[in-house]
Amino acid sequence: MANPFDKTISLAILKEAEKLGIKCHRGGTIITIEGPRFSTRAESNMFRAWGADLINMSIAPEASLANEAGIAYAVIAMSTDYDCWKEDEDPVTWEEILKVFQRNADNVKQLLIDTVGTLN
C-alpha cells in the first residue's frame, strides 16, 4: 500500500480536470478517520502536524480493498471545508458542507464521464 493510487488513472483525471477548467491539486497526503463525524481541534492539529493535507472518512478501506482485489484505483476528493484548526472562521455545519458538495457534484460527474472515456 505504499502507493495506493493508480498513476495512469490519476494522471487521466488531472488531464481531464484541466480541460474542464476544474481546479485540481496533484499529490498530497490524505488521512482517513472513522466517521461520520468532525475532527476535534486537537485531532485536526495532530493530522496537520503529521502532514495530512486532506481528512476523509472512506478512502483507506476502499483503497485497501481495491489493492487486495488487484483493481486500479484513484480518488477524486472534493474539499468542502477547512477543518477546525482554522480558528478565524466559524465551525462548519453539515448544511454548509452539503451546499459545497452539491455545487461540486456536477463538475465531478462530468469529470468522471470524460475521464472514463479516455481509459482503455
Jmol script that loads the backbone (N, CA, C; Angstrom):
load data "model"
ATOM      1  N   MET A   1       0.808  -1.208   0.000  1.00  0.00           N
ATOM      2  CA  MET A   1       0.000   0.000   0.000  1.00  0.00           C
ATOM      3  C   MET A   1       0.848   1.268   0.000  1.00  0.00           C
ATOM      4  N   ALA A   2       2.111   1.145  -0.348  1.00  0.00           N
ATOM      5  CA  ALA A   2       2.967   2.333  -0.376  1.00  0.00           C
ATOM      6  C   ALA A   2       2.422   3.384  -1.332  1.00  0.00           C
ATOM      7  N   ASN A   3       1.871   2.941  -2.446  1.00  0.00           N
ATOM      8  CA  ASN A   3       1.300   3.840  -3.445  1.00  0.00           C
ATOM      9  C   ASN A   3      -0.109   3.343  -3.778  1.00  0.00           C
ATOM     10  N   PRO A   4      -1.096   3.755  -3.006  1.00  0.00           N
ATOM     11  CA  PRO A   4      -2.436   3.181  -3.162  1.00  0.00           C
ATOM     12  C   PRO A   4      -3.188   3.615  -4.416  1.00  0.00           C
ATOM     13  N   PHE A   5      -2.744   4.679  -5.082  1.00  0.00           N
ATOM     14  CA  PHE A   5      -3.498   5.209  -6.216  1.00  0.00           C
ATOM     15  C   PHE A   5      -2.783   4.927  -7.530  1.00  0.00           C
ATOM     16  N   ASP A   6      -3.535   4.484  -8.514  1.00  0.00           N
ATOM     17  CA  ASP A   6      -3.011   4.158  -9.831  1.00  0.00           C
ATOM     18  C   ASP A   6      -2.587   5.435 -10.561  1.00  0.00           C
ATOM     19  N   LYS A   7      -1.321   5.473 -11.012  1.00  0.00           N
ATOM     20  CA  LYS A   7      -0.793   6.683 -11.659  1.00  0.00           C
ATOM     21  C   LYS A   7      -1.494   6.989 -12.977  1.00  0.00           C
ATOM     22  N   THR A   8      -1.796   5.968 -13.764  1.00  0.00           N
ATOM     23  CA  THR A   8      -2.437   6.190 -15.061  1.00  0.00           C
ATOM     24  C   THR A   8      -3.799   6.836 -14.888  1.00  0.00           C
ATOM     25  N   ILE A   9      -4.593   6.304 -13.990  1.00  0.00           N
ATOM     26  CA  ILE A   9      -5.927   6.874 -13.751  1.00  0.00           C
ATOM     27  C   ILE A   9      -5.804   8.271 -13.142  1.00  0.00           C
ATOM     28  N   SER A  10      -4.912   8.424 -12.198  1.00  0.00           N
ATOM     29  CA  SER A  10      -4.731   9.737 -11.561  1.00  0.00           C
ATOM     30  C   SER A  10      -4.343  10.798 -12.578  1.00  0.00           C
ATOM     31  N   LEU A  11      -3.409  10.472 -13.469  1.00  0.00           N
ATOM     32  CA  LEU A  11      -2.988  11.428 -14.493  1.00  0.00           C
ATOM     33  C   LEU A  11      -4.118  11.732 -15.470  1.00  0.00           C
ATOM     34  N   ALA A  12      -4.923  10.730 -15.797  1.00  0.00           N
ATOM     35  CA  ALA A  12      -6.072  10.949 -16.687  1.00  0.00           C
ATOM     36  C   ALA A  12      -7.084  11.895 -16.043  1.00  0.00           C
ATOM     37  N   ILE A  13      -7.325  11.720 -14.758  1.00  0.00           N
ATOM     38  CA  ILE A  13      -8.237  12.609 -14.029  1.00  0.00           C
ATOM     39  C   ILE A  13      -7.710  14.040 -14.064  1.00  0.00           C
ATOM     40  N   LEU A  14      -6.430  14.201 -13.772  1.00  0.00           N
ATOM     41  CA  LEU A  14      -5.834  15.544 -13.775  1.00  0.00           C
ATOM     42  C   LEU A  14      -5.915  16.199 -15.152  1.00  0.00           C
ATOM     43  N   LYS A  15      -5.648  15.432 -16.191  1.00  0.00           N
ATOM     44  CA  LYS A  15      -5.689  15.964 -17.558  1.00  0.00           C
ATOM     45  C   LYS A  15      -7.105  16.420 -17.910  1.00  0.00           C
ATOM     46  N   GLU A  16      -8.092  15.610 -17.599  1.00  0.00           N
ATOM     47  CA  GLU A  16      -9.473  15.961 -17.924  1.00  0.00           C
ATOM     48  C   GLU A  16      -9.969  17.122 -17.064  1.00  0.00           C
ATOM     49  N   ALA A  17      -9.538  17.176 -15.824  1.00  0.00           N
ATOM     50  CA  ALA A  17      -9.912  18.300 -14.957  1.00  0.00           C
ATOM     51  C   ALA A  17      -9.382  19.601 -15.539  1.00  0.00           C
ATOM     52  N   GLU A  18      -8.154  19.561 -16.029  1.00  0.00           N
ATOM     53  CA  GLU A  18      -7.567  20.754 -16.638  1.00  0.00           C
ATOM     54  C   GLU A  18      -8.372  21.184 -17.863  1.00  0.00           C
ATOM     55  N   LYS A  19      -8.752  20.217 -18.700  1.00  0.00           N
ATOM     56  CA  LYS A  19      -9.557  20.530 -19.886  1.00  0.00           C
ATOM     57  C   LYS A  19     -10.882  21.185 -19.513  1.00  0.00           C
ATOM     58  N   LEU A  20     -11.470  20.720 -18.416  1.00  0.00           N
ATOM     59  CA  LEU A  20     -12.768  21.243 -17.967  1.00  0.00           C
ATOM     60  C   LEU A  20     -12.633  22.533 -17.164  1.00  0.00           C
ATOM     61  N   GLY A  21     -11.402  22.926 -16.856  1.00  0.00           N
ATOM     62  CA  GLY A  21     -11.192  24.138 -16.068  1.00  0.00           C
ATOM     63  C   GLY A  21     -11.510  23.957 -14.594  1.00  0.00           C
ATOM     64  N   ILE A  22     -11.427  22.723 -14.120  1.00  0.00           N
ATOM     65  CA  ILE A  22     -11.692  22.418 -12.709  1.00  0.00           C
ATOM     66  C   ILE A  22     -10.381  22.528 -11.943  1.00  0.00           C
ATOM     67  N   LYS A  23     -10.374  23.340 -10.898  1.00  0.00           N
ATOM     68  CA  LYS A  23      -9.170  23.482 -10.077  1.00  0.00           C
ATOM     69  C   LYS A  23      -8.867  22.142  -9.412  1.00  0.00           C
ATOM     70  N   CYS A  24      -7.625  21.715  -9.565  1.00  0.00           N
ATOM     71  CA  CYS A  24      -7.232  20.402  -9.072  1.00  0.00           C
ATOM     72  C   CYS A  24      -5.833  20.488  -8.485  1.00  0.00           C
ATOM     73  N   HIS A  25      -5.569  19.707  -7.465  1.00  0.00           N
ATOM     74  CA  HIS A  25      -4.252  19.658  -6.856  1.00  0.00           C
ATOM     75  C   HIS A  25      -3.670  18.270  -7.075  1.00  0.00           C
ATOM     76  N   ARG A  26      -2.435  18.238  -7.516  1.00  0.00           N
ATOM     77  CA  ARG A  26      -1.763  16.960  -7.729  1.00  0.00           C
ATOM     78  C   ARG A  26      -0.957  16.624  -6.481  1.00  0.00           C
ATOM     79  N   GLY A  27      -1.142  15.429  -5.987  1.00  0.00           N
ATOM     80  CA  GLY A  27      -0.372  14.981  -4.838  1.00  0.00           C
ATOM     81  C   GLY A  27      -0.992  15.423  -3.529  1.00  0.00           C
ATOM     82  N   GLY A  28      -0.264  15.186  -2.481  1.00  0.00           N
ATOM     83  CA  GLY A  28      -0.746  15.498  -1.148  1.00  0.00           C
ATOM     84  C   GLY A  28      -0.922  14.226  -0.345  1.00  0.00           C
ATOM     85  N   THR A  29      -1.222  14.414   0.910  1.00  0.00           N
ATOM     86  CA  THR A  29      -1.415  13.293   1.821  1.00  0.00           C
ATOM     87  C   THR A  29      -2.816  13.357   2.391  1.00  0.00           C
ATOM     88  N   ILE A  30      -3.500  12.227   2.333  1.00  0.00           N
ATOM     89  CA  ILE A  30      -4.870  12.149   2.830  1.00  0.00           C
ATOM     90  C   ILE A  30      -4.908  11.184   4.008  1.00  0.00           C
ATOM     91  N   ILE A  31      -5.645  11.543   5.022  1.00  0.00           N
ATOM     92  CA  ILE A  31      -5.787  10.688   6.200  1.00  0.00           C
ATOM     93  C   ILE A  31      -7.255  10.304   6.327  1.00  0.00           C
ATOM     94  N   THR A  32      -7.501   9.069   6.713  1.00  0.00           N
ATOM     95  CA  THR A  32      -8.870   8.581   6.879  1.00  0.00           C
ATOM     96  C   THR A  32      -9.175   8.431   8.357  1.00  0.00           C
ATOM     97  N   ILE A  33     -10.304   9.012   8.759  1.00  0.00           N
ATOM     98  CA  ILE A  33     -10.776   8.856  10.133  1.00  0.00           C
ATOM     99  C   ILE A  33     -12.096   8.107  10.100  1.00  0.00           C
ATOM    100  N   GLU A  34     -12.440   7.502  11.208  1.00  0.00           N
ATOM    101  CA  GLU A  34     -13.726   6.821  11.289  1.00  0.00           C
ATOM    102  C   GLU A  34     -14.810   7.874  11.412  1.00  0.00           C
ATOM    103  N   GLY A  35     -15.823   7.746  10.603  1.00  0.00           N
ATOM    104  CA  GLY A  35     -16.889   8.743  10.611  1.00  0.00           C
ATOM    105  C   GLY A  35     -18.239   8.080  10.552  1.00  0.00           C
ATOM    106  N   PRO A  36     -19.252   8.830  10.313  1.00  0.00           N
ATOM    107  CA  PRO A  36     -19.208  10.261  10.003  1.00  0.00           C
ATOM    108  C   PRO A  36     -19.116  11.110  11.269  1.00  0.00           C
ATOM    109  N   ARG A  37     -18.174  12.000  11.247  1.00  0.00           N
ATOM    110  CA  ARG A  37     -18.015  12.939  12.356  1.00  0.00           C
ATOM    111  C   ARG A  37     -16.999  13.999  11.967  1.00  0.00           C
ATOM    112  N   PHE A  38     -16.982  15.072  12.702  1.00  0.00           N
ATOM    113  CA  PHE A  38     -15.974  16.101  12.536  1.00  0.00           C
ATOM    114  C   PHE A  38     -14.818  15.808  13.484  1.00  0.00           C
ATOM    115  N   SER A  39     -13.633  16.251  13.123  1.00  0.00           N
ATOM    116  CA  SER A  39     -12.467  16.101  13.991  1.00  0.00           C
ATOM    117  C   SER A  39     -12.556  17.083  15.153  1.00  0.00           C
ATOM    118  N   THR A  40     -11.937  16.717  16.254  1.00  0.00           N
ATOM    119  CA  THR A  40     -11.766  17.689  17.334  1.00  0.00           C
ATOM    120  C   THR A  40     -10.627  18.619  16.926  1.00  0.00           C
ATOM    121  N   ARG A  41     -10.495  19.762  17.580  1.00  0.00           N
ATOM    122  CA  ARG A  41      -9.404  20.687  17.269  1.00  0.00           C
ATOM    123  C   ARG A  41      -8.047  20.003  17.491  1.00  0.00           C
ATOM    124  N   ALA A  42      -7.931  19.221  18.571  1.00  0.00           N
ATOM    125  CA  ALA A  42      -6.668  18.523  18.852  1.00  0.00           C
ATOM    126  C   ALA A  42      -6.346  17.529  17.738  1.00  0.00           C
ATOM    127  N   GLU A  43      -7.338  16.768  17.282  1.00  0.00           N
ATOM    128  CA  GLU A  43      -7.107  15.825  16.179  1.00  0.00           C
ATOM    129  C   GLU A  43      -6.715  16.573  14.907  1.00  0.00           C
ATOM    130  N   SER A  44      -7.431  17.634  14.620  1.00  0.00           N
ATOM    131  CA  SER A  44      -7.157  18.421  13.425  1.00  0.00           C
ATOM    132  C   SER A  44      -5.713  18.920  13.410  1.00  0.00           C
ATOM    133  N   ASN A  45      -5.266  19.457  14.521  1.00  0.00           N
ATOM    134  CA  ASN A  45      -3.880  19.932  14.616  1.00  0.00           C
ATOM    135  C   ASN A  45      -2.885  18.779  14.529  1.00  0.00           C
ATOM    136  N   MET A  46      -3.222  17.625  15.097  1.00  0.00           N
ATOM    137  CA  MET A  46      -2.354  16.457  15.011  1.00  0.00           C
ATOM    138  C   MET A  46      -2.239  15.992  13.559  1.00  0.00           C
ATOM    139  N   PHE A  47      -3.356  15.917  12.839  1.00  0.00           N
ATOM    140  CA  PHE A  47      -3.327  15.485  11.444  1.00  0.00           C
ATOM    141  C   PHE A  47      -2.470  16.427  10.609  1.00  0.00           C
ATOM    142  N   ARG A  48      -2.568  17.725  10.864  1.00  0.00           N
ATOM    143  CA  ARG A  48      -1.746  18.703  10.146  1.00  0.00           C
ATOM    144  C   ARG A  48      -0.272  18.503  10.485  1.00  0.00           C
ATOM    145  N   ALA A  49       0.014  18.239  11.764  1.00  0.00           N
ATOM    146  CA  ALA A  49       1.404  18.012  12.180  1.00  0.00           C
ATOM    147  C   ALA A  49       1.967  16.751  11.521  1.00  0.00           C
ATOM    148  N   TRP A  50       1.124  15.786  11.278  1.00  0.00           N
ATOM    149  CA  TRP A  50       1.545  14.559  10.603  1.00  0.00           C
ATOM    150  C   TRP A  50       1.753  14.770   9.106  1.00  0.00           C
ATOM    151  N   GLY A  51       1.330  15.914   8.594  1.00  0.00           N
ATOM    152  CA  GLY A  51       1.489  16.210   7.170  1.00  0.00           C
ATOM    153  C   GLY A  51       0.260  15.943   6.328  1.00  0.00           C
ATOM    154  N   ALA A  52      -0.890  15.732   6.951  1.00  0.00           N
ATOM    155  CA  ALA A  52      -2.116  15.474   6.201  1.00  0.00           C
ATOM    156  C   ALA A  52      -2.608  16.756   5.525  1.00  0.00           C
ATOM    157  N   ASP A  53      -2.932  16.639   4.245  1.00  0.00           N
ATOM    158  CA  ASP A  53      -3.498  17.749   3.501  1.00  0.00           C
ATOM    159  C   ASP A  53      -5.023  17.668   3.454  1.00  0.00           C
ATOM    160  N   LEU A  54      -5.541  16.454   3.503  1.00  0.00           N
ATOM    161  CA  LEU A  54      -6.985  16.214   3.472  1.00  0.00           C
ATOM    162  C   LEU A  54      -7.359  15.205   4.545  1.00  0.00           C
ATOM    163  N   ILE A  55      -8.566  15.364   5.062  1.00  0.00           N
ATOM    164  CA  ILE A  55      -9.116  14.402   6.013  1.00  0.00           C
ATOM    165  C   ILE A  55     -10.403  13.875   5.397  1.00  0.00           C
ATOM    166  N   ASN A  56     -10.584  12.553   5.416  1.00  0.00           N
ATOM    167  CA  ASN A  56     -11.790  11.956   4.838  1.00  0.00           C
ATOM    168  C   ASN A  56     -12.235  10.786   5.690  1.00  0.00           C
ATOM    169  N   MET A  57     -13.330  10.162   5.281  1.00  0.00           N
ATOM    170  CA  MET A  57     -13.868   9.065   6.075  1.00  0.00           C
ATOM    171  C   MET A  57     -13.999   7.746   5.317  1.00  0.00           C
ATOM    172  N   SER A  58     -13.460   7.639   4.094  1.00  0.00           N
ATOM    173  CA  SER A  58     -13.695   6.389   3.364  1.00  0.00           C
ATOM    174  C   SER A  58     -12.542   5.873   2.516  1.00  0.00           C
ATOM    175  N   ILE A  59     -11.548   6.642   2.238  1.00  0.00           N
ATOM    176  CA  ILE A  59     -10.552   6.216   1.255  1.00  0.00           C
ATOM    177  C   ILE A  59      -9.723   5.014   1.696  1.00  0.00           C
ATOM    178  N   ALA A  60      -9.346   4.941   2.960  1.00  0.00           N
ATOM    179  CA  ALA A  60      -8.486   3.827   3.384  1.00  0.00           C
ATOM    180  C   ALA A  60      -9.144   2.472   3.141  1.00  0.00           C
ATOM    181  N   PRO A  61     -10.387   2.248   3.547  1.00  0.00           N
ATOM    182  CA  PRO A  61     -10.956   0.921   3.274  1.00  0.00           C
ATOM    183  C   PRO A  61     -11.135   0.664   1.778  1.00  0.00           C
ATOM    184  N   GLU A  62     -11.530   1.683   1.013  1.00  0.00           N
ATOM    185  CA  GLU A  62     -11.731   1.499  -0.418  1.00  0.00           C
ATOM    186  C   GLU A  62     -10.411   1.186  -1.114  1.00  0.00           C
ATOM    187  N   ALA A  63      -9.373   1.943  -0.801  1.00  0.00           N
ATOM    188  CA  ALA A  63      -8.071   1.732  -1.432  1.00  0.00           C
ATOM    189  C   ALA A  63      -7.516   0.353  -1.078  1.00  0.00           C
ATOM    190  N   SER A  64      -7.663  -0.051   0.157  1.00  0.00           N
ATOM    191  CA  SER A  64      -7.158  -1.363   0.585  1.00  0.00           C
ATOM    192  C   SER A  64      -7.880  -2.491  -0.133  1.00  0.00           C
ATOM    193  N   LEU A  65      -9.195  -2.395  -0.211  1.00  0.00           N
ATOM    194  CA  LEU A  65      -9.965  -3.448  -0.882  1.00  0.00           C
ATOM    195  C   LEU A  65      -9.632  -3.516  -2.372  1.00  0.00           C
ATOM    196  N   ALA A  66      -9.516  -2.372  -3.019  1.00  0.00           N
ATOM    197  CA  ALA A  66      -9.156  -2.355  -4.438  1.00  0.00           C
ATOM    198  C   ALA A  66      -7.770  -2.955  -4.635  1.00  0.00           C
ATOM    199  N   ASN A  67      -6.825  -2.599  -3.764  1.00  0.00           N
ATOM    200  CA  ASN A  67      -5.465  -3.122  -3.852  1.00  0.00           C
ATOM    201  C   ASN A  67      -5.460  -4.637  -3.715  1.00  0.00           C
ATOM    202  N   GLU A  68      -6.177  -5.145  -2.720  1.00  0.00           N
ATOM    203  CA  GLU A  68      -6.229  -6.587  -2.498  1.00  0.00           C
ATOM    204  C   GLU A  68      -6.857  -7.318  -3.678  1.00  0.00           C
ATOM    205  N   ALA A  69      -7.829  -6.685  -4.343  1.00  0.00           N
ATOM    206  CA  ALA A  69      -8.518  -7.303  -5.475  1.00  0.00           C
ATOM    207  C   ALA A  69      -7.785  -7.074  -6.797  1.00  0.00           C
ATOM    208  N   GLY A  70      -6.685  -6.300  -6.767  1.00  0.00           N
ATOM    209  CA  GLY A  70      -5.940  -6.017  -7.985  1.00  0.00           C
ATOM    210  C   GLY A  70      -6.650  -5.039  -8.908  1.00  0.00           C
ATOM    211  N   ILE A  71      -7.491  -4.190  -8.351  1.00  0.00           N
ATOM    212  CA  ILE A  71      -8.244  -3.207  -9.130  1.00  0.00           C
ATOM    213  C   ILE A  71      -7.513  -1.869  -9.080  1.00  0.00           C
ATOM    214  N   ALA A  72      -7.261  -1.300 -10.252  1.00  0.00           N
ATOM    215  CA  ALA A  72      -6.633   0.025 -10.306  1.00  0.00           C
ATOM    216  C   ALA A  72      -7.589   1.019  -9.657  1.00  0.00           C
ATOM    217  N   TYR A  73      -7.054   1.901  -8.827  1.00  0.00           N
ATOM    218  CA  TYR A  73      -7.887   2.793  -8.019  1.00  0.00           C
ATOM    219  C   TYR A  73      -7.266   4.182  -7.974  1.00  0.00           C
ATOM    220  N   ALA A  74      -8.115   5.178  -8.056  1.00  0.00           N
ATOM    221  CA  ALA A  74      -7.689   6.567  -7.881  1.00  0.00           C
ATOM    222  C   ALA A  74      -8.803   7.290  -7.138  1.00  0.00           C
ATOM    223  N   VAL A  75      -8.530   8.501  -6.725  1.00  0.00           N
ATOM    224  CA  VAL A  75      -9.511   9.223  -5.927  1.00  0.00           C
ATOM    225  C   VAL A  75      -9.709  10.636  -6.468  1.00  0.00           C
ATOM    226  N   ILE A  76     -10.952  11.076  -6.396  1.00  0.00           N
ATOM    227  CA  ILE A  76     -11.283  12.474  -6.629  1.00  0.00           C
ATOM    228  C   ILE A  76     -11.885  12.956  -5.316  1.00  0.00           C
ATOM    229  N   ALA A  77     -11.175  13.809  -4.634  1.00  0.00           N
ATOM    230  CA  ALA A  77     -11.645  14.311  -3.343  1.00  0.00           C
ATOM    231  C   ALA A  77     -12.183  15.721  -3.537  1.00  0.00           C
ATOM    232  N   MET A  78     -13.405  15.941  -3.099  1.00  0.00           N
ATOM    233  CA  MET A  78     -13.995  17.281  -3.162  1.00  0.00           C
ATOM    234  C   MET A  78     -13.832  17.927  -1.798  1.00  0.00           C
ATOM    235  N   SER A  79     -12.982  18.900  -1.722  1.00  0.00           N
ATOM    236  CA  SER A  79     -12.819  19.612  -0.454  1.00  0.00           C
ATOM    237  C   SER A  79     -14.071  20.442  -0.201  1.00  0.00           C
ATOM    238  N   THR A  80     -14.614  20.310   0.988  1.00  0.00           N
ATOM    239  CA  THR A  80     -15.839  21.032   1.323  1.00  0.00           C
ATOM    240  C   THR A  80     -15.626  22.116   2.372  1.00  0.00           C
ATOM    241  N   ASP A  81     -14.535  22.007   3.143  1.00  0.00           N
ATOM    242  CA  ASP A  81     -14.339  22.965   4.226  1.00  0.00           C
ATOM    243  C   ASP A  81     -12.938  22.819   4.784  1.00  0.00           C
ATOM    244  N   TYR A  82     -12.539  23.828   5.535  1.00  0.00           N
ATOM    245  CA  TYR A  82     -11.323  23.703   6.331  1.00  0.00           C
ATOM    246  C   TYR A  82     -11.704  22.948   7.591  1.00  0.00           C
ATOM    247  N   ASP A  83     -10.780  22.200   8.123  1.00  0.00           N
ATOM    248  CA  ASP A  83     -11.059  21.522   9.380  1.00  0.00           C
ATOM    249  C   ASP A  83     -10.999  22.549  10.508  1.00  0.00           C
ATOM    250  N   CYS A  84     -11.290  22.124  11.709  1.00  0.00           N
ATOM    251  CA  CYS A  84     -11.458  23.058  12.823  1.00  0.00           C
ATOM    252  C   CYS A  84     -10.159  23.715  13.288  1.00  0.00           C
ATOM    253  N   TRP A  85      -9.013  23.373  12.675  1.00  0.00           N
ATOM    254  CA  TRP A  85      -7.764  24.060  13.025  1.00  0.00           C
ATOM    255  C   TRP A  85      -7.828  25.528  12.628  1.00  0.00           C
ATOM    256  N   LYS A  86      -8.650  25.854  11.636  1.00  0.00           N
ATOM    257  CA  LYS A  86      -8.730  27.224  11.129  1.00  0.00           C
ATOM    258  C   LYS A  86      -9.689  28.005  12.026  1.00  0.00           C
ATOM    259  N   GLU A  87      -9.128  28.695  12.984  1.00  0.00           N
ATOM    260  CA  GLU A  87      -9.931  29.311  14.038  1.00  0.00           C
ATOM    261  C   GLU A  87     -10.482  30.689  13.689  1.00  0.00           C
ATOM    262  N   ASP A  88     -10.129  31.235  12.526  1.00  0.00           N
ATOM    263  CA  ASP A  88     -10.664  32.554  12.168  1.00  0.00           C
ATOM    264  C   ASP A  88     -12.000  32.456  11.418  1.00  0.00           C
ATOM    265  N   GLU A  89     -12.567  31.248  11.363  1.00  0.00           N
ATOM    266  CA  GLU A  89     -13.881  31.021  10.769  1.00  0.00           C
ATOM    267  C   GLU A  89     -14.739  30.267  11.775  1.00  0.00           C
ATOM    268  N   ASP A  90     -16.056  30.419  11.632  1.00  0.00           N
ATOM    269  CA  ASP A  90     -16.962  29.639  12.475  1.00  0.00           C
ATOM    270  C   ASP A  90     -16.838  28.165  12.118  1.00  0.00           C
ATOM    271  N   PRO A  91     -17.076  27.266  13.076  1.00  0.00           N
ATOM    272  CA  PRO A  91     -17.053  25.832  12.766  1.00  0.00           C
ATOM    273  C   PRO A  91     -18.073  25.512  11.662  1.00  0.00           C
ATOM    274  N   VAL A  92     -17.707  24.589  10.801  1.00  0.00           N
ATOM    275  CA  VAL A  92     -18.559  24.220   9.678  1.00  0.00           C
ATOM    276  C   VAL A  92     -19.758  23.400  10.163  1.00  0.00           C
ATOM    277  N   THR A  93     -20.837  23.467   9.417  1.00  0.00           N
ATOM    278  CA  THR A  93     -22.031  22.670   9.715  1.00  0.00           C
ATOM    279  C   THR A  93     -22.267  21.694   8.566  1.00  0.00           C
ATOM    280  N   TRP A  94     -23.065  20.654   8.826  1.00  0.00           N
ATOM    281  CA  TRP A  94     -23.409  19.698   7.766  1.00  0.00           C
ATOM    282  C   TRP A  94     -24.107  20.412   6.615  1.00  0.00           C
ATOM    283  N   GLU A  95     -24.941  21.363   6.931  1.00  0.00           N
ATOM    284  CA  GLU A  95     -25.677  22.096   5.896  1.00  0.00           C
ATOM    285  C   GLU A  95     -24.711  22.826   4.955  1.00  0.00           C
ATOM    286  N   GLU A  96     -23.682  23.452   5.522  1.00  0.00           N
ATOM    287  CA  GLU A  96     -22.690  24.159   4.704  1.00  0.00           C
ATOM    288  C   GLU A  96     -21.899  23.178   3.837  1.00  0.00           C
ATOM    289  N   ILE A  97     -21.552  22.048   4.414  1.00  0.00           N
ATOM    290  CA  ILE A  97     -20.819  21.031   3.656  1.00  0.00           C
ATOM    291  C   ILE A  97     -21.667  20.542   2.488  1.00  0.00           C
ATOM    292  N   LEU A  98     -22.927  20.277   2.718  1.00  0.00           N
ATOM    293  CA  LEU A  98     -23.809  19.797   1.653  1.00  0.00           C
ATOM    294  C   LEU A  98     -23.960  20.816   0.533  1.00  0.00           C
ATOM    295  N   LYS A  99     -24.002  22.098   0.864  1.00  0.00           N
ATOM    296  CA  LYS A  99     -24.089  23.140  -0.164  1.00  0.00           C
ATOM    297  C   LYS A  99     -22.864  23.103  -1.073  1.00  0.00           C
ATOM    298  N   VAL A 100     -21.682  23.026  -0.479  1.00  0.00           N
ATOM    299  CA  VAL A 100     -20.448  22.977  -1.268  1.00  0.00           C
ATOM    300  C   VAL A 100     -20.401  21.684  -2.080  1.00  0.00           C
ATOM    301  N   PHE A 101     -20.777  20.588  -1.455  1.00  0.00           N
ATOM    302  CA  PHE A 101     -20.783  19.292  -2.129  1.00  0.00           C
ATOM    303  C   PHE A 101     -21.689  19.334  -3.351  1.00  0.00           C
ATOM    304  N   GLN A 102     -22.875  19.867  -3.200  1.00  0.00           N
ATOM    305  CA  GLN A 102     -23.818  19.936  -4.321  1.00  0.00           C
ATOM    306  C   GLN A 102     -23.292  20.816  -5.445  1.00  0.00           C
ATOM    307  N   ARG A 103     -22.611  21.908  -5.108  1.00  0.00           N
ATOM    308  CA  ARG A 103     -22.007  22.768  -6.137  1.00  0.00           C
ATOM    309  C   ARG A 103     -20.928  22.015  -6.912  1.00  0.00           C
ATOM    310  N   ASN A 104     -20.186  21.155  -6.220  1.00  0.00           N
ATOM    311  CA  ASN A 104     -19.095  20.418  -6.855  1.00  0.00           C
ATOM    312  C   ASN A 104     -19.561  19.165  -7.601  1.00  0.00           C
ATOM    313  N   ALA A 105     -20.726  18.641  -7.259  1.00  0.00           N
ATOM    314  CA  ALA A 105     -21.170  17.349  -7.785  1.00  0.00           C
ATOM    315  C   ALA A 105     -21.253  17.320  -9.305  1.00  0.00           C
ATOM    316  N   ASP A 106     -21.787  18.359  -9.923  1.00  0.00           N
ATOM    317  CA  ASP A 106     -21.890  18.368 -11.388  1.00  0.00           C
ATOM    318  C   ASP A 106     -20.511  18.344 -12.036  1.00  0.00           C
ATOM    319  N   ASN A 107     -19.568  19.090 -11.476  1.00  0.00           N
ATOM    320  CA  ASN A 107     -18.198  19.062 -12.004  1.00  0.00           C
ATOM    321  C   ASN A 107     -17.600  17.665 -11.918  1.00  0.00           C
ATOM    322  N   VAL A 108     -17.805  17.002 -10.792  1.00  0.00           N
ATOM    323  CA  VAL A 108     -17.231  15.664 -10.610  1.00  0.00           C
ATOM    324  C   VAL A 108     -17.899  14.662 -11.543  1.00  0.00           C
ATOM    325  N   LYS A 109     -19.204  14.763 -11.722  1.00  0.00           N
ATOM    326  CA  LYS A 109     -19.896  13.857 -12.652  1.00  0.00           C
ATOM    327  C   LYS A 109     -19.306  13.994 -14.055  1.00  0.00           C
ATOM    328  N   GLN A 110     -19.160  15.231 -14.526  1.00  0.00           N
ATOM    329  CA  GLN A 110     -18.613  15.438 -15.863  1.00  0.00           C
ATOM    330  C   GLN A 110     -17.167  14.974 -15.935  1.00  0.00           C
ATOM    331  N   LEU A 111     -16.404  15.222 -14.890  1.00  0.00           N
ATOM    332  CA  LEU A 111     -15.010  14.776 -14.849  1.00  0.00           C
ATOM    333  C   LEU A 111     -14.926  13.256 -14.955  1.00  0.00           C
ATOM    334  N   LEU A 112     -15.777  12.550 -14.233  1.00  0.00           N
ATOM    335  CA  LEU A 112     -15.785  11.094 -14.312  1.00  0.00           C
ATOM    336  C   LEU A 112     -16.153  10.603 -15.702  1.00  0.00           C
ATOM    337  N   ILE A 113     -17.195  11.183 -16.282  1.00  0.00           N
ATOM    338  CA  ILE A 113     -17.620  10.779 -17.637  1.00  0.00           C
ATOM    339  C   ILE A 113     -16.484  10.983 -18.629  1.00  0.00           C
ATOM    340  N   ASP A 114     -15.866  12.174 -18.588  1.00  0.00           N
ATOM    341  CA  ASP A 114     -14.789  12.461 -19.534  1.00  0.00           C
ATOM    342  C   ASP A 114     -13.561  11.587 -19.302  1.00  0.00           C
ATOM    343  N   THR A 115     -13.222  11.340 -18.033  1.00  0.00           N
ATOM    344  CA  THR A 115     -12.035  10.540 -17.733  1.00  0.00           C
ATOM    345  C   THR A 115     -12.235   9.080 -18.156  1.00  0.00           C
ATOM    346  N   VAL A 116     -13.369   8.506 -17.811  1.00  0.00           N
ATOM    347  CA  VAL A 116     -13.630   7.103 -18.172  1.00  0.00           C
ATOM    348  C   VAL A 116     -13.553   6.931 -19.677  1.00  0.00           C
ATOM    349  N   GLY A 117     -14.013   7.929 -20.427  1.00  0.00           N
ATOM    350  CA  GLY A 117     -13.961   7.858 -21.870  1.00  0.00           C
ATOM    351  C   GLY A 117     -12.549   7.825 -22.450  1.00  0.00           C
ATOM    352  N   THR A 118     -11.555   8.215 -21.661  1.00  0.00           N
ATOM    353  CA  THR A 118     -10.165   8.223 -22.142  1.00  0.00           C
ATOM    354  C   THR A 118      -9.397   6.964 -21.769  1.00  0.00           C
ATOM    355  N   LEU A 119      -9.940   6.169 -20.866  1.00  0.00           N
ATOM    356  CA  LEU A 119      -9.219   4.983 -20.385  1.00  0.00           C
ATOM    357  C   LEU A 119      -9.475   3.787 -21.285  1.00  0.00           C
ATOM    358  N   ASN A 120      -8.456   2.974 -21.455  1.00  0.00           N
ATOM    359  CA  ASN A 120      -8.592   1.768 -22.307  1.00  0.00           C
ATOM    360  C   ASN A 120      -8.997   0.585 -21.483  1.00  0.00           C
TER     361      ASN A 120
END
end "model"
wireframe off; spacefill off
backbone 0.3
color backbone group
